[in-house]
Every structure is written in structure tokens, then in C-alpha cells.
Amino acid sequence: MIEFADILKASKKFSPLSAKIIPFHHPVEITWEPVSAGTGNYLEDSVKETYDVGHLAPEQTDFGVRISGDSMEPLYHTGDVAWIQKKDSLANGEIGIFYLNGNTYIKELHDEPDGVYLISLNQKYRPIQVLESDSFKIFGKVIGKCKGAEIPGFH
């Protein structure tokens, strides 16, 4: 049985292509101040540094944040970097970065009949209720993560 590739080679109209691998550059700002997977840290005025994260971050990534604490375990751990897509609103059950009364959290958003809650994945943490009188902002949706140690030059 003659293979199609053999027919092409015999026709002399075929020549192998030489492929050049081009590195994928994807610069992303990552905040120095970690977001809290626990009791809360402030993010808005945090110093940011740009890293070339290549394939580690999804294409839609607007910025990255360091994770601190265990409230989002087993999915997110201290030292991880979460990739964020800026959004003003999230669907019920989505994980995002939130500002609440001077602190910044990574939590799961729950919109319940009795109110809005920021929920930890780690069951040892209680839900945080967001009241109408609270200062509250959604920074964006978590769309991926990696270990900080995977990012070249990240410390």
C-alpha cells in the first residue's frame, strides 16, 4: 500500500517545511500586595510589576494577584498567582477578586435571597455578608492560576 506522503515525495512537488519556533510573550502586571484567601488585604494602591508570563496566563488576563491564606484551598494556595479578567459584575458562583471595606479578597460570589455573600472554598471560614452600607467593588473574575515559582523572575 502506497502512503500519501510517499506519493508527494515522489512527485518532487513536496518539500518539508522548516518550522521556526517563536516564543510567546505575554506581559502581565502582578500586584505586590497579595489578595487575601482569609481575612482580607488591600489591593488598589498596591505596587505592581510586569512579568512576561508566556503561556502561564490565559490570553484574556488583565492582571495577576498573589494569593495569601488558606480560605480558598484546596483550589488556591499561598504563593499562587491568580489571573484576573477585569469585570464589573460576576455570575452567581463565580470566583473573583473583591474589595470590601478596605480589604481585598479572593472569594466565590453568592447572590442569595437574603443577601450577597463572599464564600470561601475552605469550610473552616464563615461566609462574609456584603451589606448595602458596605464599600464594595468587584475587580474582576479569576480565569486561571499558576504557582508563583513558575513565573520567570517572580519573587
C-alpha positions as a printed Julia matrix, in Angstrom:
155×3 Matrix{Float64}:
   0.0    0.0    0.0
   1.43   3.35  -1.03
   1.17   6.12   1.54
   0.03   9.58   0.52
   3.25  11.1    1.88
   5.29   8.76  -0.34
   3.34   9.88  -3.42
   4.0   13.54  -2.56
   7.72  12.92  -2.08
   7.95  11.02  -5.38
   6.21  13.87  -7.22
   9.11  16.24  -6.39
   6.47  18.88  -5.63
   6.83  18.29  -1.95
   9.48  19.63   0.34
   9.47  19.53   4.11
   8.84  22.87   5.76
  11.29  24.15   8.27
   9.49  25.46  11.3
  10.85  28.25  13.41
   9.6   28.27  16.98
   8.68  31.77  18.06
   8.46  32.36  21.81
   5.09  33.6   23.06
   5.43  36.85  25.01
   2.6   37.82  27.31
   3.46  40.69  29.68
   1.1   40.9   32.67
   1.14  43.19  35.71
   1.14  41.35  39.03
   0.43  43.19  42.29
   2.96  43.03  45.1
   0.31  43.13  47.83
  -1.37  39.73  47.99
  -5.13  39.34  47.99
  -6.43  37.51  50.97
  -7.65  33.98  50.89
  -8.5   34.6   54.53
  -9.23  37.81  56.4
  -8.54  40.46  53.73
  -5.78  42.68  52.36
  -5.99  45.97  50.49
  -5.12  45.85  46.76
  -5.97  49.09  44.98
  -2.82  51.06  45.9
  -0.5   48.06  45.71
   2.77  48.29  43.8
   2.65  46.35  40.53
   5.41  44.8   38.45
   5.19  43.44  34.9
   6.3   39.88  34.15
   6.46  38.01  30.86
   4.25  35.05  31.77
   4.08  33.47  28.31
   1.63  30.58  28.21
   1.08  30.57  32.01
  -1.79  33.1   31.84
  -4.92  32.95  29.66
  -4.95  35.41  26.77
  -7.83  37.39  28.36
  -5.77  38.13  31.51
  -5.76  41.81  32.51
  -3.61  41.43  35.65
  -2.41  38.94  38.23
  -2.64  38.86  42.01
  -0.64  36.98  44.62
  -2.64  34.7   46.9
  -2.14  34.69  50.66
  -4.01  32.45  53.1
  -5.84  29.13  53.08
  -9.51  30.1   52.8
  -9.68  29.14  49.1
  -7.96  25.78  49.49
  -7.94  23.24  48.04
  -8.03  25.23  44.76
  -5.83  28.26  45.62
  -2.8   28.27  47.92
  -0.45  30.84  49.42
   2.15  31.69  46.78
  -0.15  31.04  43.83
  -0.84  33.8   41.32
  -4.45  34.16  40.17
  -5.08  35.57  36.68
  -7.85  38.18  36.57
 -10.08  39.44  33.79
 -11.47  42.88  34.71
 -15.25  42.79  35.13
 -17.74  44.96  37.0
 -20.12  42.08  37.68
 -19.93  38.31  38.1
 -22.42  35.49  37.81
 -23.59  33.69  40.91
 -20.96  31.13  41.95
 -18.03  32.68  40.06
 -14.72  33.25  41.83
 -13.46  36.8   41.75
 -11.38  39.49  43.39
 -13.44  41.79  45.62
 -12.85  44.97  47.6
 -14.88  45.13  50.83
 -14.47  47.88  53.43
 -10.74  48.43  52.87
  -9.73  44.82  52.26
  -9.34  42.74  49.12
 -10.43  39.12  48.91
 -10.43  36.21  46.51
 -13.79  34.51  47.11
 -16.75  32.89  45.43
 -19.7   35.25  44.9
 -23.12  34.06  46.06
 -26.24  36.14  45.46
 -28.87  34.63  47.76
 -32.44  35.76  48.53
 -31.25  37.07  51.92
 -28.22  38.93  50.55
 -24.87  38.81  48.78
 -22.09  36.69  50.29
 -18.4   36.14  49.65
 -17.77  32.44  50.23
 -14.53  30.61  50.98
 -13.91  27.17  49.49
 -12.31  26.09  52.77
 -15.22  25.16  55.06
 -13.45  26.41  58.21
 -14.19  30.01  57.12
 -17.59  31.62  57.53
 -19.31  33.44  54.65
 -18.85  37.21  54.57
 -22.13  39.04  54.02
 -21.98  42.19  51.89
 -24.34  44.82  53.28
 -25.82  47.77  51.38
 -23.91  50.11  53.68
 -20.56  48.43  52.86
 -17.96  49.82  50.49
 -17.89  47.03  47.88
 -16.3   46.65  44.46
 -15.7   43.78  42.04
 -12.21  43.95  40.49
 -12.76  41.0   38.18
 -13.15  37.3   37.57
 -10.47  34.72  38.31
  -9.81  32.97  34.98
  -6.76  30.9   35.87
  -3.8   30.44  38.19
  -0.26  29.18  38.42
   2.37  28.71  41.09
   4.39  31.9   41.6
   7.57  29.83  41.25
   6.61  29.03  37.62
   6.91  32.71  36.58
  10.44  33.62  35.41
  11.96  36.25  37.71
   8.97  36.3   40.08
   9.85  36.53  43.75
